[in-house]
Amino acid sequence: MTFSIPFVLAQAAPAVAPAAGNPILTFLPIIVLFGVFYFLMIRPQMKRQKELRTMLSALAKGDEVVTNGGIAGRIDEVGETFISVEIATNVVVKVQKGSVSQVLPKGSLKSV
């Protein structure tokens, strides 16, 4: 005895193409997101970097500075990439210019 299973060929429904929207509206969220990132992250970082470069180029002998490591002292000598910082009487250390994080007002070290 043989059984025959009827095969029904299902016809695929015709694909309906989505309506083509305006390409500007398609990319608008990405453009807005980039604008938000620029004004909240990129622009302030560029401003900080510019201020840091200005501060480092204006370092001079006698300025009181704090390094990234927390060492406070008075600049004794300024070189191209290194500065000599006097941290105590007759104690001078040489640090990279880029490690200076802050320039203190004159006389700040005497109060410490």
N, CA, C and O atoms as a DFTB+ gen file, in Angstrom:
448 C
 N C O
     1  1       0.831      -1.137       0.000
     2  2       0.000       0.000       0.000
     3  2       0.897       1.228       0.000
     4  3       1.826       1.332       0.801
     5  1       0.632       2.091      -0.841
     6  2       1.442       3.288      -0.960
     7  2       0.598       4.495      -0.620
     8  3      -0.562       4.630      -1.011
     9  1       1.226       5.333       0.105
    10  2       0.556       6.584       0.461
    11  2       1.175       7.696      -0.357
    12  3       2.394       7.757      -0.518
    13  1       0.395       8.510      -0.836
    14  2       0.921       9.668      -1.554
    15  2       0.555      10.928      -0.774
    16  3      -0.596      11.167      -0.410
    17  1       1.567      11.692      -0.549
    18  2       1.370      12.944       0.187
    19  2       1.269      14.056      -0.851
    20  3       2.172      14.256      -1.663
    21  1       0.202      14.738      -0.807
    22  2       0.069      15.806      -1.802
    23  2       1.013      16.976      -1.476
    24  3       0.990      17.515      -0.370
    25  1       1.793      17.333      -2.400
    26  2       2.696      18.481      -2.236
    27  2       2.016      19.712      -2.795
    28  3       1.597      19.767      -3.951
    29  1       1.930      20.665      -1.946
    30  2       1.321      21.908      -2.365
    31  2       2.433      22.929      -2.490
    32  3       3.144      23.210      -1.526
    33  1       2.570      23.450      -3.616
    34  2       3.583      24.467      -3.822
    35  2       3.010      25.808      -3.379
    36  3       2.044      26.329      -3.936
    37  1       3.651      26.324      -2.364
    38  2       3.204      27.629      -1.873
    39  2       3.876      28.710      -2.700
    40  3       5.090      28.724      -2.901
    41  1       3.075      29.566      -3.145
    42  2       3.627      30.671      -3.905
    43  2       4.063      31.764      -2.935
    44  3       3.330      32.137      -2.020
    45  1       5.237      32.249      -3.153
    46  2       5.747      33.327      -2.298
    47  2       4.997      34.602      -2.608
    48  3       4.726      34.935      -3.761
    49  1       4.674      35.292      -1.548
    50  2       3.989      36.557      -1.733
    51  2       4.969      37.543      -2.354
    52  3       6.151      37.541      -2.011
    53  1       4.505      38.356      -3.234
    54  2       5.416      39.324      -3.861
    55  2       5.969      40.278      -2.799
    56  3       5.227      40.794      -1.963
    57  1       7.285      40.503      -2.848
    58  2       7.930      41.394      -1.875
    59  2       7.520      42.824      -2.158
    60  3       7.583      43.309      -3.288
    61  1       7.107      43.466      -1.111
    62  2       6.695      44.855      -1.236
    63  2       7.888      45.708      -0.843
    64  3       8.369      45.618       0.286
    65  1       8.359      46.512      -1.737
    66  2       9.498      47.387      -1.458
    67  2       9.042      48.520      -0.559
    68  3       8.004      49.138      -0.798
    69  1       9.835      48.793       0.495
    70  2       9.451      49.916       1.356
    71  2       9.577      51.226       0.588
    72  3      10.393      51.371      -0.322
    73  1       8.766      52.136       0.976
    74  2       8.784      53.430       0.306
    75  2      10.113      54.110       0.575
    76  3      10.546      54.191       1.724
    77  1      10.749      54.587      -0.448
    78  2      12.046      55.249      -0.312
    79  2      11.821      56.601       0.358
    80  3      11.073      57.446      -0.134
    81  1      12.500      56.781       1.508
    82  2      12.356      58.037       2.236
    83  2      13.424      59.028       1.806
    84  3      14.268      58.739       0.958
    85  1      13.365      60.163       2.393
    86  2      14.332      61.206       2.113
    87  2      15.681      60.782       2.709
    88  3      15.732      60.486       3.903
    89  1      16.761      60.739       1.946
    90  2      18.047      60.288       2.480
    91  2      18.586      61.192       3.590
    92  3      19.328      60.729       4.457
    93  1      18.231      62.441       3.572
    94  2      18.690      63.347       4.634
    95  2      18.034      62.960       5.962
    96  3      18.684      62.972       7.008
    97  1      16.756      62.622       5.914
    98  2      16.064      62.214       7.138
    99  2      16.579      60.882       7.647
   100  3      16.508      60.606       8.844
   101  1      17.100      60.050       6.748
   102  2      17.643      58.769       7.156
   103  2      18.917      58.962       7.966
   104  3      19.127      58.263       8.958
   105  1      19.756      59.884       7.566
   106  2      21.030      60.123       8.242
   107  2      20.968      61.233       9.292
   108  3      21.974      61.520       9.942
   109  1      19.820      61.852       9.466
   110  2      19.686      62.958      10.420
   111  2      20.038      62.555      11.858
   112  3      20.732      63.320      12.528
   113  1      19.600      61.407      12.365
   114  2      19.997      61.047      13.740
   115  2      21.513      60.899      13.906
   116  3      22.058      61.270      14.945
   117  1      22.190      60.366      12.903
   118  2      23.646      60.221      12.979
   119  2      24.314      61.589      12.963
   120  3      25.274      61.824      13.697
   121  1      23.812      62.482      12.137
   122  2      24.369      63.833      12.056
   123  2      24.161      64.565      13.378
   124  3      25.077      65.226      13.867
   125  1      22.981      64.456      13.955
   126  2      22.696      65.108      15.238
   127  2      23.572      64.517      16.338
   128  3      24.084      65.259      17.177
   129  1      23.753      63.210      16.352
   130  2      24.592      62.559      17.348
   131  2      26.040      63.025      17.239
   132  3      26.687      63.263      18.259
   133  1      26.559      63.161      16.022
   134  2      27.916      63.659      15.834
   135  2      28.029      65.092      16.346
   136  3      29.026      65.444      16.977
   137  1      27.028      65.917      16.086
   138  2      27.044      67.301      16.577
   139  2      27.059      67.363      18.092
   140  3      27.774      68.179      18.673
   141  1      26.272      66.505      18.740
   142  2      26.245      66.471      20.204
   143  2      27.603      66.040      20.739
   144  3      28.117      66.650      21.677
   145  1      28.200      64.987      20.150
   146  2      29.523      64.533      20.580
   147  2      30.564      65.628      20.397
   148  3      31.437      65.802      21.248
   149  1      30.479      66.363      19.300
   150  2      31.456      67.415      19.049
   151  2      31.387      68.488      20.132
   152  3      32.414      68.880      20.685
   153  1      30.186      68.960      20.432
   154  2      30.068      70.062      21.381
   155  2      30.228      69.626      22.834
   156  3      30.597      70.448      23.673
   157  1      29.966      68.372      23.157
   158  2      30.082      67.923      24.544
   159  2      31.411      67.258      24.864
   160  3      31.815      67.239      26.026
   161  1      32.105      66.712      23.868
   162  2      33.330      65.970      24.157
   163  2      34.552      66.497      23.404
   164  3      35.578      66.780      24.023
   165  1      34.460      66.630      22.112
   166  2      35.628      66.953      21.303
   167  2      36.070      68.404      21.506
   168  3      37.251      68.659      21.738
   169  1      35.159      69.332      21.425
   170  2      35.504      70.753      21.530
   171  2      36.095      71.111      22.891
   172  3      37.119      71.795      22.924
   173  1      35.507      70.688      24.026
   174  2      36.133      71.008      25.317
   175  2      37.523      70.384      25.474
   176  3      38.406      70.997      26.074
   177  1      37.729      69.174      24.942
   178  2      39.046      68.540      25.032
   179  2      40.078      69.323      24.226
   180  3      41.212      69.492      24.676
   181  1      39.708      69.796      23.058
   182  2      40.627      70.599      22.250
   183  2      40.965      71.903      22.962
   184  3      42.100      72.374      22.889
   185  1      39.990      72.486      23.647
   186  2      40.223      73.730      24.384
   187  2      41.201      73.496      25.534
   188  3      42.092      74.314      25.766
   189  1      41.037      72.360      26.271
   190  2      41.957      72.037      27.364
   191  2      43.372      71.816      26.861
   192  3      44.331      72.261      27.491
   193  1      43.511      71.131      25.730
   194  2      44.830      70.881      25.161
   195  2      45.507      72.187      24.751
   196  3      46.715      72.344      24.932
   197  1      44.743      73.112      24.207
   198  2      45.297      74.403      23.811
   199  2      45.762      75.180      25.041
   200  3      46.835      75.783      25.019
   201  1      44.971      75.173      26.110
   202  2      45.361      75.860      27.343
   203  2      46.623      75.241      27.945
   204  3      47.482      75.962      28.451
   205  1      46.741      73.913      27.896
   206  2      47.915      73.234      28.420
   207  2      49.158      73.595      27.623
   208  3      50.210      73.859      28.205
   209  1      49.051      73.612      26.285
   210  2      50.197      73.999      25.455
   211  2      50.625      75.423      25.749
   212  3      51.820      75.710      25.816
   213  1      49.662      76.321      25.925
   214  2      49.971      77.717      26.240
   215  2      50.673      77.823      27.588
   216  3      51.648      78.562      27.725
   217  1      50.179      77.081      28.589
   218  2      50.786      77.116      29.916
   219  2      52.218      76.589      29.870
   220  3      53.115      77.180      30.473
   221  1      52.440      75.484      29.162
   222  2      53.772      74.897      29.106
   223  2      54.760      75.787      28.363
   224  3      55.934      75.844      28.730
   225  1      54.309      76.471      27.339
   226  2      55.217      77.357      26.601
   227  2      55.537      78.623      27.382
   228  3      56.543      79.277      27.108
   229  1      54.705      78.978      28.343
   230  2      54.924      80.196      29.125
   231  2      55.702      79.948      30.421
   232  3      55.906      80.881      31.198
   233  1      56.141      78.704      30.668
   234  2      56.907      78.425      31.890
   235  2      58.212      79.199      31.877
   236  3      58.894      79.278      30.855
   237  1      58.551      79.770      33.025
   238  2      59.775      80.562      33.136
   239  2      60.436      80.291      34.482
   240  3      59.812      79.753      35.397
   241  1      61.697      80.669      34.588
   242  2      62.440      80.490      35.832
   243  2      61.755      81.286      36.944
   244  3      61.391      82.448      36.761
   245  1      61.586      80.638      38.096
   246  2      60.958      81.299      39.240
   247  2      59.490      80.972      39.402
   248  3      58.913      81.251      40.453
   249  1      58.861      80.380      38.375
   250  2      57.449      79.988      38.503
   251  2      57.325      78.843      39.497
   252  3      58.194      77.974      39.569
   253  1      56.254      78.848      40.250
   254  2      55.975      77.764      41.199
   255  2      54.963      76.834      40.545
   256  3      53.896      77.267      40.110
   257  1      55.313      75.544      40.479
   258  2      54.507      74.580      39.735
   259  2      54.227      73.344      40.572
   260  3      54.890      73.081      41.575
   261  1      53.219      72.587      40.127
   262  2      52.902      71.279      40.686
   263  2      52.936      70.302      39.526
   264  3      52.355      70.562      38.472
   265  1      53.625      69.159      39.718
   266  2      53.702      68.154      38.669
   267  2      52.532      67.181      38.793
   268  3      51.772      67.223      39.761
   269  1      52.401      66.306      37.798
   270  2      51.351      65.288      37.835
   271  2      51.528      64.345      39.013
   272  3      50.551      63.784      39.509
   273  1      52.766      64.164      39.468
   274  2      53.039      63.295      40.606
   275  2      52.790      63.964      41.945
   276  3      52.914      63.318      42.986
   277  1      52.444      65.234      41.942
   278  2      52.141      65.942      43.177
   279  2      53.332      66.669      43.777
   280  3      53.236      67.179      44.893
   281  1      54.442      66.730      43.072
   282  2      55.622      67.431      43.580
   283  2      55.450      68.921      43.305
   284  3      55.211      69.331      42.170
   285  1      55.574      69.712      44.344
   286  2      55.469      71.158      44.211
   287  2      56.852      71.757      44.368
   288  3      57.618      71.342      45.238
   289  1      57.170      72.718      43.542
   290  2      58.477      73.357      43.628
   291  2      58.565      74.571      42.745
   292  3      57.609      74.950      42.067
   293  1      59.763      75.187      42.769
   294  2      60.021      76.400      41.999
   295  2      60.933      76.024      40.830
   296  3      61.905      75.288      41.004
   297  1      60.619      76.527      39.656
   298  2      61.416      76.225      38.463
   299  2      62.767      76.906      38.597
   300  3      62.856      78.107      38.853
   301  1      63.832      76.101      38.418
   302  2      65.200      76.604      38.521
   303  2      65.807      76.803      37.140
   304  3      66.599      77.721      36.931
   305  1      65.434      75.941      36.196
   306  2      65.990      76.006      34.842
   307  2      64.956      75.450      33.868
   308  3      64.300      74.448      34.153
   309  1      64.817      76.108      32.716
   310  2      63.857      75.673      31.702
   311  2      64.632      75.254      30.456
   312  3      65.406      76.033      29.900
   313  1      64.413      74.014      30.028
   314  2      65.019      73.519      28.793
   315  2      63.953      73.311      27.741
   316  3      62.806      73.729      27.902
   317  1      64.350      72.655      26.651
   318  2      63.410      72.401      25.560
   319  2      62.329      71.412      25.970
   320  3      61.146      71.664      25.743
   321  1      62.716      70.287      26.572
   322  2      61.744      69.271      26.965
   323  2      61.745      68.995      28.465
   324  3      60.806      68.384      28.975
   325  1      62.772      69.429      29.177
   326  2      62.869      69.191      30.620
   327  2      62.996      70.505      31.359
   328  3      63.489      71.496      30.819
   329  1      62.542      70.499      32.610
   330  2      62.737      71.644      33.504
   331  2      63.334      71.132      34.807
   332  3      63.092      69.995      35.211
   333  1      64.111      71.980      35.454
   334  2      64.661      71.658      36.772
   335  2      63.798      72.355      37.811
   336  3      63.578      73.565      37.754
   337  1      63.312      71.561      38.766
   338  2      62.418      72.088      39.796
   339  2      63.089      71.925      41.151
   340  3      63.488      70.826      41.536
   341  1      63.206      73.032      41.863
   342  2      63.773      72.997      43.217
   343  2      62.635      72.712      44.194
   344  3      61.734      73.533      44.369
   345  1      62.687      71.546      44.824
   346  2      61.593      71.135      45.712
   347  2      61.910      71.408      47.176
   348  3      61.006      71.417      48.011
   349  1      63.185      71.630      47.498
   350  2      63.623      72.014      48.842
   351  2      64.950      72.739      48.660
   352  3      65.482      72.789      47.551
   353  1      65.480      73.292      49.720
   354  2      66.744      73.995      49.627
   355  2      67.827      73.026      49.150
   356  3      68.054      71.983      49.763
   357  1      68.482      73.381      48.062
   358  2      69.551      72.591      47.436
   359  2      69.099      71.203      46.969
   360  3      69.942      70.318      46.819
   361  1      67.820      70.985      46.739
   362  2      67.311      69.723      46.183
   363  2      66.588      70.064      44.880
   364  3      65.513      70.663      44.876
   365  1      67.225      69.655      43.765
   366  2      66.688      69.977      42.444
   367  2      66.408      68.665      41.713
   368  3      67.260      67.777      41.659
   369  1      65.213      68.558      41.156
   370  2      64.859      67.392      40.349
   371  2      64.575      67.859      38.929
   372  3      64.131      68.984      38.703
   373  1      64.837      66.983      37.992
   374  2      64.588      67.282      36.586
   375  2      63.347      66.505      36.161
   376  3      63.288      65.287      36.329
   377  1      62.369      67.197      35.618
   378  2      61.124      66.564      35.171
   379  2      60.814      67.032      33.753
   380  3      61.306      68.065      33.299
   381  1      59.993      66.253      33.071
   382  2      59.561      66.656      31.738
   383  2      58.594      67.828      31.834
   384  3      57.825      67.942      32.789
   385  1      58.645      68.687      30.841
   386  2      57.731      69.836      30.818
   387  2      56.280      69.382      30.835
   388  3      55.440      70.005      31.485
   389  1      55.986      68.311      30.132
   390  2      54.611      67.832      30.028
   391  2      54.054      67.315      31.333
   392  3      52.844      67.128      31.453
   393  1      54.916      67.078      32.325
   394  2      54.419      66.571      33.600
   395  2      53.940      67.684      34.525
   396  3      53.442      67.406      35.616
   397  1      54.081      68.926      34.110
   398  2      53.585      70.047      34.915
   399  2      52.078      70.121      34.728
   400  3      51.581      70.239      33.608
   401  1      51.359      70.051      35.845
   402  2      49.902      70.075      35.742
   403  2      49.306      71.420      36.113
   404  3      48.183      71.736      35.723
   405  1      50.068      72.223      36.878
   406  2      49.483      73.475      37.358
   407  2      50.592      74.457      37.681
   408  3      51.639      74.074      38.203
   409  1      50.362      75.719      37.370
   410  2      51.258      76.787      37.780
   411  2      50.584      77.502      38.945
   412  3      49.450      77.968      38.832
   413  1      51.298      77.582      40.067
   414  2      50.741      78.185      41.276
   415  2      51.004      79.683      41.281
   416  3      51.940      80.150      40.631
   417  1      50.187      80.441      42.007
   418  2      50.469      81.868      42.172
   419  2      51.760      82.052      42.964
   420  3      52.132      81.201      43.772
   421  1      52.435      83.169      42.722
   422  2      53.695      83.450      43.424
   423  2      53.487      83.466      44.927
   424  3      52.510      84.031      45.418
   425  1      54.396      82.853      45.650
   426  2      54.333      82.826      47.110
   427  2      53.511      81.687      47.676
   428  3      53.354      81.595      48.894
   429  1      52.982      80.819      46.834
   430  2      52.144      79.724      47.330
   431  2      52.962      78.683      48.100
   432  3      52.457      78.069      49.040
   433  1      54.225      78.483      47.703
   434  2      55.044      77.465      48.359
   435  2      55.434      77.876      49.786
   436  3      55.646      77.014      50.639
   437  1      55.527      79.170      50.046
   438  2      55.887      79.611      51.395
   439  2      54.772      79.319      52.386
   440  3      55.029      79.129      53.575
   441  1      53.556      79.282      51.911
   442  2      52.419      79.037      52.820
   443  2      52.216      77.546      53.074
   444  3      51.464      77.167      53.973
   445  1      52.881      76.698      52.288
   446  2      52.690      75.245      52.451
   447  2      53.566      74.707      53.493
   448  3      53.539      73.506      53.763
